Amino acid sequence: MTEHDATGRNAAGRNADDPEVRRAELAANLALVEERIASACAASGRAREEVTLIVVTKTYPASDVRLLHELGVRNVAENRDQDAAPKAAECADLDLKWHFVGQLQTNKVRSVVGYADVVQSIDRMKLVTALSAAAVRAGRELGCLIQVALDADAGARGERGGVAPDGIGELAAAIDGASGLRLDGLMTVAPLAGEYAGRQRDAFERLMEFSSGLRVGHPAANMVSAGMSSDLEEAVAAGATHVRVGTAVLGVRPRLG
Ligand SMILES: *Cc1c(COP(=O)(O)O)cnc(C)c1O
């Protein structure tokens, strides 16, 4: 983070809204996150290329997405269609892969399919049907991750979305058989409550077990999306292939979002 004096200028005499200042800030944050991922890979004997960084740009402007692209980021994620759709449109000239990671209502599916390359938050059959219809209509193939709720009792959905583990098989079969959809793997958000609260490493290892089970019948579905700013090390140690990092790259989000 850059330090500012009372006039809102940093030591170099530039204003905080100056794109060069923001660029330097994002570059520094990205370097720190890159270092954390590299260390976590080294600590668990994994090659750095096994882990892809997805930067979660929610609540931040398209100008930040542009700067991140200049700095080499190629995967970004958003969680609200209202914010994501215009941002993706503003950045349509960039070779970016857009991941949708939020709870998704079926009435937003058509819009999301217009820009998303991967939807990571699939947690119910209705969504599979709707996404398939929209993908076919748009002539696109959409990557799909099943969001697993590790805090859900059998049959119930977690408070932040996700299907209970016993529902993974049914959703996987549905996605696999749906036109326009490609089953890529699993995603989770470390639970705040329940038996895995405060036990991120155990939660992510549980997700890896579900991933191994899934790959028996769907060998290509080898993507495991887990870990955020506060727990990416635990996710990499467990075997995640994708980490989703917001705050550590862009800064603490303003409330709401
Ligand atoms: C916001 C968000 C993230 C990033 O969280 P940070 O703590 O800011 O790194 C990751 N995954 C999902 C699903 C999110 O909504």
The ligand as a Gaussian input file, in Angstrom:
#p B3LYP/6-31G(d) Opt

LIG

0 1
 C      -14.324000     -12.176000      -3.126000
 C      -14.062000     -13.582000      -3.420000
 C      -12.744000     -14.088000      -3.432000
 C      -11.528000     -13.244000      -3.100000
 O      -11.490000     -12.989000      -1.725000
 P      -10.287000     -12.163000      -1.064000
 O      -10.387000     -12.510000       0.372000
 O      -10.563000     -10.728000      -1.331000
 O       -9.032000     -12.623000      -1.680000
 C      -12.572000     -15.424000      -3.765000
 N      -13.618000     -16.219000      -4.064000
 C      -14.889000     -15.779000      -4.050000
 C      -15.991000     -16.724000      -4.377000
 C      -15.145000     -14.448000      -3.720000
 O      -16.422000     -14.015000      -3.711000

